[in-house]
Amino acid sequence: MAFEELKENLFEADVNIKSYAKSSEEYIKLKSFKALMISITFITKLLIISALVGIALLLLSLALAIFLGEVLDNLILGFLIVGLFYALIGLLAYFLRNKVNSPLLKNFSNYYFNKL
């Protein structure tokens, strides 16, 4: 009798372990799908907004370069000033790139590990 009871308990434990493993697998799949979808939607929105801002910045830069060229009576000088301004911004971003990495990594790891 005790052997039969032990056998039933082992069978129930086996069923419970299999059920737990299946539930855990489904939970991991769901969590990874959620993280993937958040990443994909974020990247899609970022690309769309970046493209629109890029087009607007291009048109504004052209307008500014032409305006400066007319003010200075030299169109090439207007484009040169705008180009040098963007080169200066690029150099500044290059030298400050390490200061941006740490807060971004901290914020995204906080979001990923606490909110997902």
MOPAC internal coordinates of N, CA, C and O (Angstrom, degrees):
PM7 1SCF
backbone

  N    0.0000 0     0.00 0     0.00 0    0    0    0
  C    1.4417 1     0.00 0     0.00 0    1    0    0
  C    1.5214 1   111.28 1     0.00 0    2    1    0
  O    1.2310 1   119.97 1   134.83 1    3    2    1
  N    1.3237 1   117.67 1   -45.17 1    3    2    1
  C    1.4601 1   121.08 1   179.55 1    5    3    2
  C    1.5191 1   110.31 1   -64.40 1    6    5    3
  O    1.2310 1   120.70 1   145.45 1    7    6    5
  N    1.3270 1   116.26 1   -34.55 1    7    6    5
  C    1.4620 1   119.95 1   179.20 1    9    7    6
  C    1.5284 1   111.14 1   -66.05 1   10    9    7
  O    1.2310 1   120.45 1   139.23 1   11   10    9
  N    1.3322 1   116.74 1   -40.77 1   11   10    9
  C    1.4674 1   121.49 1   178.24 1   13   11   10
  C    1.5275 1   110.41 1   -64.66 1   14   13   11
  O    1.2310 1   120.88 1   139.95 1   15   14   13
  N    1.3217 1   115.93 1   -40.05 1   15   14   13
  C    1.4697 1   120.50 1   179.23 1   17   15   14
  C    1.5282 1   110.36 1   -65.31 1   18   17   15
  O    1.2310 1   120.29 1   138.73 1   19   18   17
  N    1.3167 1   117.05 1   -41.27 1   19   18   17
  C    1.4639 1   121.94 1   177.79 1   21   19   18
  C    1.5259 1   110.34 1   -64.45 1   22   21   19
  O    1.2310 1   120.96 1   140.01 1   23   22   21
  N    1.3186 1   115.77 1   -39.99 1   23   22   21
  C    1.4622 1   121.09 1   179.41 1   25   23   22
  C    1.5308 1   110.20 1   -63.67 1   26   25   23
  O    1.2310 1   120.24 1   137.51 1   27   26   25
  N    1.3308 1   117.14 1   -42.49 1   27   26   25
  C    1.4700 1   120.92 1   178.20 1   29   27   26
  C    1.5265 1   111.30 1   -65.26 1   30   29   27
  O    1.2310 1   120.29 1   138.68 1   31   30   29
  N    1.3362 1   117.05 1   -41.32 1   31   30   29
  C    1.4660 1   120.45 1   177.98 1   33   31   30
  C    1.5239 1   111.45 1   -63.35 1   34   33   31
  O    1.2310 1   120.52 1   139.67 1   35   34   33
  N    1.3239 1   116.61 1   -40.33 1   35   34   33
  C    1.4652 1   120.02 1   177.69 1   37   35   34
  C    1.5266 1   110.96 1   -65.97 1   38   37   35
  O    1.2310 1   120.43 1   140.99 1   39   38   37
  N    1.3109 1   116.79 1   -39.01 1   39   38   37
  C    1.4582 1   120.60 1   178.41 1   41   39   38
  C    1.5278 1   110.43 1   -64.19 1   42   41   39
  O    1.2310 1   120.53 1   136.18 1   43   42   41
  N    1.3415 1   116.60 1   -43.82 1   43   42   41
  C    1.4732 1   120.52 1   178.08 1   45   43   42
  C    1.5327 1   111.07 1   -64.32 1   46   45   43
  O    1.2310 1   120.69 1   141.10 1   47   46   45
  N    1.3301 1   116.29 1   -38.90 1   47   46   45
  C    1.4647 1   120.20 1   178.43 1   49   47   46
  C    1.5253 1   110.01 1   -64.10 1   50   49   47
  O    1.2310 1   120.74 1   139.16 1   51   50   49
  N    1.3287 1   116.18 1   -40.84 1   51   50   49
  C    1.4706 1   120.56 1   178.52 1   53   51   50
  C    1.5275 1   110.75 1   -62.82 1   54   53   51
  O    1.2310 1   120.61 1   136.48 1   55   54   53
  N    1.3240 1   116.44 1   -43.52 1   55   54   53
  C    1.4664 1   121.14 1   178.73 1   57   55   54
  C    1.5241 1   110.03 1   -63.85 1   58   57   55
  O    1.2310 1   120.26 1   136.88 1   59   58   57
  N    1.3195 1   117.12 1   -43.12 1   59   58   57
  C    1.4678 1   120.74 1   179.38 1   61   59   58
  C    1.5297 1   111.71 1   -64.87 1   62   61   59
  O    1.2310 1   120.04 1   139.97 1   63   62   61
  N    1.3081 1   117.52 1   -40.03 1   63   62   61
  C    1.4695 1   121.02 1   178.91 1   65   63   62
  C    1.5269 1   110.17 1   -65.12 1   66   65   63
  O    1.2310 1   120.25 1   136.31 1   67   66   65
  N    1.3194 1   117.12 1   -43.69 1   67   66   65
  C    1.4656 1   120.25 1   178.26 1   69   67   66
  C    1.5250 1   110.99 1   -63.49 1   70   69   67
  O    1.2310 1   120.18 1   139.39 1   71   70   69
  N    1.3129 1   117.26 1   -40.61 1   71   70   69
  C    1.4595 1   121.58 1   178.83 1   73   71   70
  C    1.5307 1   110.22 1   -64.94 1   74   73   71
  O    1.2310 1   120.47 1   137.82 1   75   74   73
  N    1.3225 1   116.71 1   -42.18 1   75   74   73
  C    1.4649 1   121.05 1   178.30 1   77   75   74
  C    1.5287 1   110.89 1   -63.64 1   78   77   75
  O    1.2310 1   120.36 1   136.79 1   79   78   77
  N    1.3172 1   116.91 1   -43.21 1   79   78   77
  C    1.4639 1   120.82 1  -179.87 1   81   79   78
  C    1.5223 1   110.44 1   -63.62 1   82   81   79
  O    1.2310 1   120.10 1   138.17 1   83   82   81
  N    1.3218 1   117.42 1   -41.83 1   83   82   81
  C    1.4634 1   120.75 1   179.31 1   85   83   82
  C    1.5300 1   110.80 1   -65.86 1   86   85   83
  O    1.2310 1   120.60 1   137.70 1   87   86   85
  N    1.3296 1   116.45 1   -42.30 1   87   86   85
  C    1.4663 1   120.30 1   178.56 1   89   87   86
  C    1.5263 1   110.69 1   -64.33 1   90   89   87
  O    1.2310 1   120.56 1   138.90 1   91   90   89
  N    1.3154 1   116.54 1   -41.10 1   91   90   89
  C    1.4651 1   120.48 1   179.11 1   93   91   90
  C    1.5230 1   110.65 1   -64.43 1   94   93   91
  O    1.2310 1   120.29 1   138.94 1   95   94   93
  N    1.3043 1   117.05 1   -41.06 1   95   94   93
  C    1.4674 1   121.25 1   178.78 1   97   95   94
  C    1.5322 1   110.50 1   -62.97 1   98   97   95
  O    1.2310 1   120.61 1   136.23 1   99   98   97
  N    1.3241 1   116.44 1   -43.77 1   99   98   97
  C    1.4628 1   119.98 1   179.05 1  101   99   98
  C    1.5275 1   111.17 1   -66.10 1  102  101   99
  O    1.2310 1   120.25 1   142.76 1  103  102  101
  N    1.3211 1   117.12 1   -37.24 1  103  102  101
  C    1.4602 1   120.79 1   178.61 1  105  103  102
  C    1.5261 1   110.59 1   -65.53 1  106  105  103
  O    1.2310 1   120.20 1   137.29 1  107  106  105
  N    1.3210 1   117.23 1   -42.71 1  107  106  105
  C    1.4629 1   121.04 1   178.87 1  109  107  106
  C    1.5229 1   110.59 1   -64.38 1  110  109  107
  O    1.2310 1   120.30 1   138.78 1  111  110  109
  N    1.3275 1   117.02 1   -41.22 1  111  110  109
  C    1.4620 1   120.29 1   177.05 1  113  111  110
  C    1.5308 1   110.83 1   -61.61 1  114  113  111
  O    1.2310 1   120.76 1   135.65 1  115  114  113
  N    1.3197 1   116.15 1   -44.35 1  115  114  113
  C    1.4607 1   120.46 1  -179.09 1  117  115  114
  C    1.5243 1   111.04 1   -65.49 1  118  117  115
  O    1.2310 1   120.24 1   137.85 1  119  118  117
  N    1.3171 1   117.15 1   -42.15 1  119  118  117
  C    1.4581 1   120.80 1  -179.81 1  121  119  118
  C    1.5237 1   111.15 1   -66.82 1  122  121  119
  O    1.2310 1   119.79 1   138.60 1  123  122  121
  N    1.3134 1   118.01 1   -41.40 1  123  122  121
  C    1.4639 1   120.22 1   178.68 1  125  123  122
  C    1.5249 1   110.74 1   -68.44 1  126  125  123
  O    1.2310 1   119.96 1   144.21 1  127  126  125
  N    1.3466 1   117.68 1   -35.79 1  127  126  125
  C    1.4611 1   120.56 1   176.02 1  129  127  126
  C    1.5208 1   110.74 1   -63.56 1  130  129  127
  O    1.2310 1   120.52 1   138.68 1  131  130  129
  N    1.3350 1   116.61 1   -41.32 1  131  130  129
  C    1.4608 1   120.59 1   178.64 1  133  131  130
  C    1.5224 1   110.86 1   -62.99 1  134  133  131
  O    1.2310 1   120.48 1   135.49 1  135  134  133
  N    1.3352 1   116.69 1   -44.51 1  135  134  133
  C    1.4694 1   120.25 1   178.95 1  137  135  134
  C    1.5241 1   110.83 1   -63.99 1  138  137  135
  O    1.2310 1   120.48 1   139.00 1  139  138  137
  N    1.3030 1   116.69 1   -41.00 1  139  138  137
  C    1.4667 1   120.86 1   178.92 1  141  139  138
  C    1.5223 1   111.34 1   -64.02 1  142  141  139
  O    1.2310 1   120.16 1   136.00 1  143  142  141
  N    1.3252 1   117.29 1   -44.00 1  143  142  141
  C    1.4705 1   120.24 1  -179.09 1  145  143  142
  C    1.5251 1   111.48 1   -67.88 1  146  145  143
  O    1.2310 1   120.02 1   142.41 1  147  146  145
  N    1.3286 1   117.56 1   -37.59 1  147  146  145
  C    1.4630 1   119.82 1   176.55 1  149  147  146
  C    1.5233 1   109.39 1   -62.49 1  150  149  147
  O    1.2310 1   120.43 1   137.31 1  151  150  149
  N    1.3220 1   116.78 1   -42.69 1  151  150  149
  C    1.4690 1   120.61 1   179.45 1  153  151  150
  C    1.5167 1   111.58 1   -64.73 1  154  153  151
  O    1.2310 1   120.21 1   135.04 1  155  154  153
  N    1.3171 1   117.21 1   -44.96 1  155  154  153
  C    1.4650 1   120.89 1  -178.33 1  157  155  154
  C    1.5237 1   110.95 1   -65.14 1  158  157  155
  O    1.2310 1   119.83 1   135.57 1  159  158  157
  N    1.3205 1   117.93 1   -44.43 1  159  158  157
  C    1.4643 1   119.12 1   179.59 1  161  159  158
  C    1.5228 1   111.04 1   -67.30 1  162  161  159
  O    1.2310 1   119.97 1   143.24 1  163  162  161
  N    1.3381 1   117.66 1   -36.76 1  163  162  161
  C    1.4630 1   120.58 1   177.49 1  165  163  162
  C    1.5278 1   110.54 1   -63.53 1  166  165  163
  O    1.2310 1   120.33 1   133.96 1  167  166  165
  N    1.3251 1   116.97 1   -46.04 1  167  166  165
  C    1.4639 1   120.48 1  -179.51 1  169  167  166
  C    1.5239 1   110.69 1   -65.53 1  170  169  167
  O    1.2310 1   119.85 1   140.35 1  171  170  169
  N    1.3182 1   117.89 1   -39.65 1  171  170  169
  C    1.4726 1   121.00 1   178.73 1  173  171  170
  C    1.5193 1   110.87 1   -63.00 1  174  173  171
  O    1.2310 1   120.53 1   132.60 1  175  174  173
  N    1.3275 1   116.58 1   -47.40 1  175  174  173
  C    1.4666 1   119.51 1   178.31 1  177  175  174
  C    1.5174 1   110.92 1   -62.91 1  178  177  175
  O    1.2310 1   120.68 1   139.26 1  179  178  177
  N    1.3206 1   116.31 1   -40.74 1  179  178  177
  C    1.4654 1   120.58 1   179.41 1  181  179  178
  C    1.5261 1   111.19 1   -62.07 1  182  181  179
  O    1.2310 1   120.11 1   137.65 1  183  182  181
  N    1.3228 1   117.40 1   -42.35 1  183  182  181
  C    1.4667 1   120.87 1   179.37 1  185  183  182
  C    1.5268 1   111.78 1   -65.63 1  186  185  183
  O    1.2310 1   120.32 1   137.37 1  187  186  185
  N    1.3221 1   116.99 1   -42.63 1  187  186  185
  C    1.4626 1   120.31 1  -179.68 1  189  187  186
  C    1.5269 1   110.57 1   -65.17 1  190  189  187
  O    1.2310 1   120.58 1   132.21 1  191  190  189
  N    1.3140 1   116.49 1   -47.79 1  191  190  189
  C    1.4700 1   120.18 1  -179.30 1  193  191  190
  C    1.5274 1   110.27 1   -65.39 1  194  193  191
  O    1.2310 1   120.32 1   139.03 1  195  194  193
  N    1.3341 1   116.99 1   -40.97 1  195  194  193
  C    1.4616 1   120.23 1   179.36 1  197  195  194
  C    1.5243 1   111.57 1   -62.95 1  198  197  195
  O    1.2310 1   120.45 1   139.60 1  199  198  197
  N    1.3156 1   116.74 1   -40.40 1  199  198  197
  C    1.4648 1   119.85 1   178.77 1  201  199  198
  C    1.5270 1   110.73 1   -63.96 1  202  201  199
  O    1.2310 1   120.16 1   135.56 1  203  202  201
  N    1.3198 1   117.30 1   -44.44 1  203  202  201
  C    1.4645 1   120.11 1   179.85 1  205  203  202
  C    1.5265 1   111.81 1   -66.22 1  206  205  203
  O    1.2310 1   120.51 1   138.63 1  207  206  205
  N    1.3229 1   116.63 1   -41.37 1  207  206  205
  C    1.4691 1   119.99 1   178.04 1  209  207  206
  C    1.5278 1   109.94 1   -67.28 1  210  209  207
  O    1.2310 1   120.17 1   141.91 1  211  210  209
  N    1.3180 1   117.28 1   -38.09 1  211  210  209
  C    1.4629 1   121.16 1   177.88 1  213  211  210
  C    1.5183 1   112.39 1   -62.18 1  214  213  211
  O    1.2310 1   120.55 1   136.86 1  215  214  213
  N    1.3272 1   116.56 1   -43.14 1  215  214  213
  C    1.4653 1   120.43 1   178.39 1  217  215  214
  C    1.5245 1   110.24 1   -65.11 1  218  217  215
  O    1.2310 1   120.56 1   136.25 1  219  218  217
  N    1.3242 1   116.53 1   -43.75 1  219  218  217
  C    1.4660 1   119.92 1   179.03 1  221  219  218
  C    1.5271 1   110.52 1   -63.61 1  222  221  219
  O    1.2310 1   120.30 1   138.09 1  223  222  221
  N    1.3204 1   117.04 1   -41.91 1  223  222  221
  C    1.4639 1   120.96 1   179.21 1  225  223  222
  C    1.5274 1   111.19 1   -65.11 1  226  225  223
  O    1.2310 1   120.27 1   141.29 1  227  226  225
  N    1.3066 1   117.10 1   -38.71 1  227  226  225
  C    1.4669 1   121.02 1   177.16 1  229  227  226
  C    1.5248 1   111.11 1   -61.91 1  230  229  227
  O    1.2310 1   120.75 1   133.22 1  231  230  229
  N    1.3186 1   116.17 1   -46.78 1  231  230  229
  C    1.4670 1   119.47 1  -179.20 1  233  231  230
  C    1.5270 1   111.88 1   -67.00 1  234  233  231
  O    1.2310 1   120.54 1   139.45 1  235  234  233
  N    1.3274 1   116.58 1   -40.55 1  235  234  233
  C    1.4620 1   119.61 1   177.38 1  237  235  234
  C    1.5258 1   111.73 1   -65.96 1  238  237  235
  O    1.2310 1   120.44 1   142.64 1  239  238  237
  N    1.3226 1   116.77 1   -37.36 1  239  238  237
  C    1.4633 1   120.54 1   177.93 1  241  239  238
  C    1.5205 1   111.40 1   -65.53 1  242  241  239
  O    1.2310 1   121.04 1   137.75 1  243  242  241
  N    1.3132 1   115.62 1   -42.25 1  243  242  241
  C    1.4733 1   118.85 1   176.88 1  245  243  242
  C    1.5204 1   111.06 1   -62.36 1  246  245  243
  O    1.2310 1   120.75 1   136.43 1  247  246  245
  N    1.3131 1   116.17 1   -43.57 1  247  246  245
  C    1.4607 1   119.86 1   179.51 1  249  247  246
  C    1.5298 1   110.70 1   -63.43 1  250  249  247
  O    1.2310 1   120.07 1   137.35 1  251  250  249
  N    1.3251 1   117.47 1   -42.65 1  251  250  249
  C    1.4564 1   121.08 1   179.01 1  253  251  250
  C    1.5220 1   111.35 1   -65.22 1  254  253  251
  O    1.2310 1   120.22 1   138.29 1  255  254  253
  N    1.3274 1   117.19 1   -41.71 1  255  254  253
  C    1.4647 1   120.57 1   179.74 1  257  255  254
  C    1.5243 1   110.94 1   -64.03 1  258  257  255
  O    1.2310 1   120.47 1   137.92 1  259  258  257
  N    1.3141 1   116.70 1   -42.08 1  259  258  257
  C    1.4742 1   119.87 1   178.38 1  261  259  258
  C    1.5198 1   110.00 1   -66.69 1  262  261  259
  O    1.2310 1   120.19 1   137.60 1  263  262  261
  N    1.3246 1   117.24 1   -42.40 1  263  262  261
  C    1.4681 1   120.45 1   178.32 1  265  263  262
  C    1.5274 1   111.07 1   -61.05 1  266  265  263
  O    1.2310 1   120.18 1   131.84 1  267  266  265
  N    1.3322 1   117.27 1   -48.16 1  267  266  265
  C    1.4643 1   120.45 1   178.48 1  269  267  266
  C    1.5252 1   111.41 1   -62.24 1  270  269  267
  O    1.2310 1   120.78 1   142.36 1  271  270  269
  N    1.3232 1   116.12 1   -37.64 1  271  270  269
  C    1.4658 1   120.23 1   177.58 1  273  271  270
  C    1.5170 1   111.86 1   -62.63 1  274  273  271
  O    1.2310 1   120.54 1   139.76 1  275  274  273
  N    1.3262 1   116.57 1   -40.24 1  275  274  273
  C    1.4671 1   119.94 1   178.63 1  277  275  274
  C    1.5254 1   111.48 1   -70.39 1  278  277  275
  O    1.2310 1   120.39 1   141.79 1  279  278  277
  N    1.3436 1   116.87 1   -38.21 1  279  278  277
  C    1.4623 1   120.54 1   178.92 1  281  279  278
  C    1.5333 1   110.43 1   -65.42 1  282  281  279
  O    1.2310 1   120.57 1   139.25 1  283  282  281
  N    1.3241 1   116.51 1   -40.75 1  283  282  281
  C    1.4606 1   121.44 1  -178.06 1  285  283  282
  C    1.5249 1   113.00 1   -89.25 1  286  285  283
  O    1.2310 1   119.71 1   179.87 1  287  286  285
  N    1.3062 1   118.17 1    -0.13 1  287  286  285
  C    1.4739 1   124.70 1  -176.45 1  289  287  286
  C    1.5259 1   112.07 1    57.32 1  290  289  287
  O    1.2310 1   120.53 1  -150.37 1  291  290  289
  N    1.3197 1   116.60 1    29.63 1  291  290  289
  C    1.4588 1   120.99 1   177.71 1  293  291  290
  C    1.5289 1   107.44 1  -151.67 1  294  293  291
  O    1.2310 1   120.78 1   -76.31 1  295  294  293
  N    1.3222 1   116.11 1   103.69 1  295  294  293
  C    1.4675 1   121.16 1  -176.14 1  297  295  294
  C    1.5265 1   111.71 1   -62.42 1  298  297  295
  O    1.2310 1   120.27 1   141.74 1  299  298  297
  N    1.3158 1   117.09 1   -38.26 1  299  298  297
  C    1.4635 1   120.95 1  -179.58 1  301  299  298
  C    1.5268 1   110.52 1   -62.86 1  302  301  299
  O    1.2310 1   120.19 1   139.72 1  303  302  301
  N    1.3118 1   117.24 1   -40.28 1  303  302  301
  C    1.4603 1   121.39 1   179.45 1  305  303  302
  C    1.5352 1   110.98 1   -63.85 1  306  305  303
  O    1.2310 1   120.12 1   142.73 1  307  306  305
  N    1.3191 1   117.37 1   -37.27 1  307  306  305
  C    1.4697 1   120.99 1   176.89 1  309  307  306
  C    1.5212 1   111.57 1   -62.34 1  310  309  307
  O    1.2310 1   120.50 1   134.89 1  311  310  309
  N    1.3379 1   116.64 1   -45.11 1  311  310  309
  C    1.4678 1   120.51 1   178.28 1  313  311  310
  C    1.5261 1   110.90 1   -67.47 1  314  313  311
  O    1.2310 1   120.45 1   144.20 1  315  314  313
  N    1.3336 1   116.75 1   -35.80 1  315  314  313
  C    1.4557 1   120.87 1   178.68 1  317  315  314
  C    1.5295 1   111.19 1   -65.07 1  318  317  315
  O    1.2310 1   120.14 1   138.21 1  319  318  317
  N    1.3106 1   117.33 1   -41.79 1  319  318  317
  C    1.4723 1   120.68 1   178.87 1  321  319  318
  C    1.5277 1   110.69 1   -63.05 1  322  321  319
  O    1.2310 1   120.49 1   134.73 1  323  322  321
  N    1.3204 1   116.67 1   -45.27 1  323  322  321
  C    1.4781 1   120.01 1   179.76 1  325  323  322
  C    1.5314 1   110.05 1   -65.27 1  326  325  323
  O    1.2310 1   120.09 1   138.83 1  327  326  325
  N    1.3272 1   117.43 1   -41.17 1  327  326  325
  C    1.4695 1   120.88 1   178.20 1  329  327  326
  C    1.5133 1   112.35 1   -63.22 1  330  329  327
  O    1.2310 1   120.17 1   137.63 1  331  330  329
  N    1.3209 1   117.29 1   -42.37 1  331  330  329
  C    1.4604 1   120.77 1   178.04 1  333  331  330
  C    1.5321 1   111.45 1   -66.43 1  334  333  331
  O    1.2310 1   120.57 1   145.11 1  335  334  333
  N    1.3232 1   116.51 1   -34.89 1  335  334  333
  C    1.4656 1   119.69 1   175.76 1  337  335  334
  C    1.5271 1   110.62 1   -60.54 1  338  337  335
  O    1.2310 1   120.32 1   134.85 1  339  338  337
  N    1.3444 1   116.99 1   -45.15 1  339  338  337
  C    1.4662 1   120.00 1   179.10 1  341  339  338
  C    1.5210 1   111.46 1   -68.54 1  342  341  339
  O    1.2310 1   119.93 1   146.11 1  343  342  341
  N    1.3189 1   117.73 1   -33.89 1  343  342  341
  C    1.4645 1   120.35 1   176.04 1  345  343  342
  C    1.5281 1   110.47 1   -64.54 1  346  345  343
  O    1.2310 1   120.54 1   139.60 1  347  346  345
  N    1.3147 1   116.57 1   -40.40 1  347  346  345
  C    1.4675 1   121.26 1   177.61 1  349  347  346
  C    1.5347 1   110.94 1   -64.09 1  350  349  347
  O    1.2310 1   120.61 1   136.55 1  351  350  349
  N    1.3196 1   116.44 1   -43.45 1  351  350  349
  C    1.4722 1   120.74 1   176.97 1  353  351  350
  C    1.5342 1   110.13 1   -61.95 1  354  353  351
  O    1.2310 1   120.30 1   138.93 1  355  354  353
  N    1.3359 1   117.03 1   -41.07 1  355  354  353
  C    1.4671 1   120.93 1   178.73 1  357  355  354
  C    1.5187 1   112.04 1   -63.77 1  358  357  355
  O    1.2310 1   120.04 1   137.04 1  359  358  357
  N    1.3264 1   117.53 1   -42.96 1  359  358  357
  C    1.4640 1   120.72 1   177.37 1  361  359  358
  C    1.5230 1   111.59 1   -64.18 1  362  361  359
  O    1.2310 1   120.85 1   138.39 1  363  362  361
  N    1.3085 1   115.99 1   -41.61 1  363  362  361
  C    1.4620 1   120.45 1   178.11 1  365  363  362
  C    1.5338 1   110.53 1   -61.50 1  366  365  363
  O    1.2310 1   120.34 1   136.00 1  367  366  365
  N    1.3288 1   116.96 1   -44.00 1  367  366  365
  C    1.4682 1   120.96 1   178.32 1  369  367  366
  C    1.5259 1   110.80 1   -64.29 1  370  369  367
  O    1.2310 1   120.45 1   142.65 1  371  370  369
  N    1.3341 1   116.75 1   -37.35 1  371  370  369
  C    1.4621 1   120.23 1   179.18 1  373  371  370
  C    1.5252 1   111.04 1   -63.95 1  374  373  371
  O    1.2310 1   120.04 1   135.61 1  375  374  373
  N    1.3221 1   117.53 1   -44.39 1  375  374  373
  C    1.4556 1   120.37 1  -177.58 1  377  375  374
  C    1.5312 1   112.65 1   -74.27 1  378  377  375
  O    1.2310 1   119.86 1   157.13 1  379  378  377
  N    1.3189 1   117.87 1   -22.87 1  379  378  377
  C    1.4659 1   121.00 1   179.71 1  381  379  378
  C    1.5301 1   113.19 1   -99.11 1  382  381  379
  O    1.2310 1   120.14 1  -170.70 1  383  382  381
  N    1.3259 1   117.34 1     9.30 1  383  382  381
  C    1.4717 1   120.47 1  -174.30 1  385  383  382
  C    1.5195 1   112.60 1   -63.52 1  386  385  383
  O    1.2310 1   119.70 1   145.54 1  387  386  385
  N    1.3172 1   118.18 1   -34.46 1  387  386  385
  C    1.4650 1   120.24 1  -178.91 1  389  387  386
  C    1.5190 1   112.33 1   -71.51 1  390  389  387
  O    1.2310 1   120.04 1   152.60 1  391  390  389
  N    1.3047 1   117.52 1   -27.40 1  391  390  389
  C    1.4618 1   120.07 1   178.47 1  393  391  390
  C    1.5260 1   111.36 1   -74.49 1  394  393  391
  O    1.2310 1   120.27 1   161.22 1  395  394  393
  N    1.3088 1   117.10 1   -18.78 1  395  394  393
  C    1.4614 1   121.84 1   179.74 1  397  395  394
  C    1.5273 1   110.38 1   -86.59 1  398  397  395
  O    1.2310 1   120.03 1   147.75 1  399  398  397
  N    1.3323 1   117.54 1   -32.25 1  399  398  397
  C    1.4695 1   121.13 1  -175.79 1  401  399  398
  C    1.5200 1   113.20 1   -61.32 1  402  401  399
  O    1.2310 1   120.28 1   133.16 1  403  402  401
  N    1.3035 1   117.06 1   -46.84 1  403  402  401
  C    1.4667 1   120.49 1  -174.92 1  405  403  402
  C    1.5259 1   113.24 1   -61.90 1  406  405  403
  O    1.2310 1   118.87 1   129.82 1  407  406  405
  N    1.3510 1   119.77 1   -50.18 1  407  406  405
  C    1.4683 1   118.22 1   178.64 1  409  407  406
  C    1.5292 1   112.88 1   -64.83 1  410  409  407
  O    1.2310 1   120.38 1   144.28 1  411  410  409
  N    1.3288 1   116.88 1   -35.72 1  411  410  409
  C    1.4686 1   118.90 1   178.41 1  413  411  410
  C    1.5176 1   110.83 1   -64.83 1  414  413  411
  O    1.2310 1   120.48 1   134.73 1  415  414  413
  N    1.3021 1   116.68 1   -45.27 1  415  414  413
  C    1.4638 1   120.42 1   179.73 1  417  415  414
  C    1.5181 1   111.11 1   -62.43 1  418  417  415
  O    1.2310 1   120.72 1   139.14 1  419  418  417
  N    1.3234 1   116.24 1   -40.86 1  419  418  417
  C    1.4623 1   120.68 1   179.92 1  421  419  418
  C    1.5337 1   110.90 1   -65.39 1  422  421  419
  O    1.2310 1   120.33 1   134.56 1  423  422  421
  N    1.3325 1   116.97 1   -45.44 1  423  422  421
  C    1.4689 1   120.28 1  -178.95 1  425  423  422
  C    1.5216 1   111.99 1   -66.13 1  426  425  423
  O    1.2310 1   120.28 1   135.13 1  427  426  425
  N    1.3371 1   117.07 1   -44.87 1  427  426  425
  C    1.4625 1   118.89 1  -178.21 1  429  427  426
  C    1.5221 1   111.65 1   -69.61 1  430  429  427
  O    1.2310 1   119.59 1   142.43 1  431  430  429
  N    1.3347 1   118.39 1   -37.57 1  431  430  429
  C    1.4549 1   118.79 1   178.22 1  433  431  430
  C    1.5274 1   110.47 1   -67.92 1  434  433  431
  O    1.2310 1   120.49 1   143.14 1  435  434  433
  N    1.3254 1   116.68 1   -36.86 1  435  434  433
  C    1.4653 1   121.19 1   175.05 1  437  435  434
  C    1.5237 1   109.84 1   -60.00 1  438  437  435
  O    1.2310 1   120.50 1   132.15 1  439  438  437
  N    1.3279 1   116.64 1   -47.85 1  439  438  437
  C    1.4579 1   121.66 1  -178.65 1  441  439  438
  C    1.5379 1   110.30 1   -64.27 1  442  441  439
  O    1.2310 1   120.46 1   134.47 1  443  442  441
  N    1.3274 1   116.73 1   -45.53 1  443  442  441
  C    1.4638 1   120.24 1  -174.79 1  445  443  442
  C    1.5287 1   111.81 1   -67.23 1  446  445  443
  O    1.2310 1   120.44 1   133.65 1  447  446  445
  N    1.3177 1   116.77 1   -46.35 1  447  446  445
  C    1.4514 1   118.93 1  -174.14 1  449  447  446
  C    1.5244 1   113.66 1   -82.98 1  450  449  447
  O    1.2310 1   119.61 1   157.89 1  451  450  449
  N    1.3368 1   118.35 1   -22.11 1  451  450  449
  C    1.4536 1   119.50 1  -177.62 1  453  451  450
  C    1.5188 1   113.69 1  -101.92 1  454  453  451
  O    1.2310 1   119.68 1   147.87 1  455  454  453
  N    1.3292 1   118.22 1   -32.13 1  455  454  453
  C    1.4580 1   119.94 1  -173.60 1  457  455  454
  C    1.5105 1   113.89 1  -100.85 1  458  457  455
  O    1.2310 1   119.82 1   160.47 1  459  458  457
  N    1.3322 1   117.95 1   -19.53 1  459  458  457
  C    1.4651 1   118.71 1  -179.17 1  461  459  458
  C    1.4804 1   111.76 1   -87.23 1  462  461  459
  O    1.2310 1   120.10 1   180.00 1  463  462  461

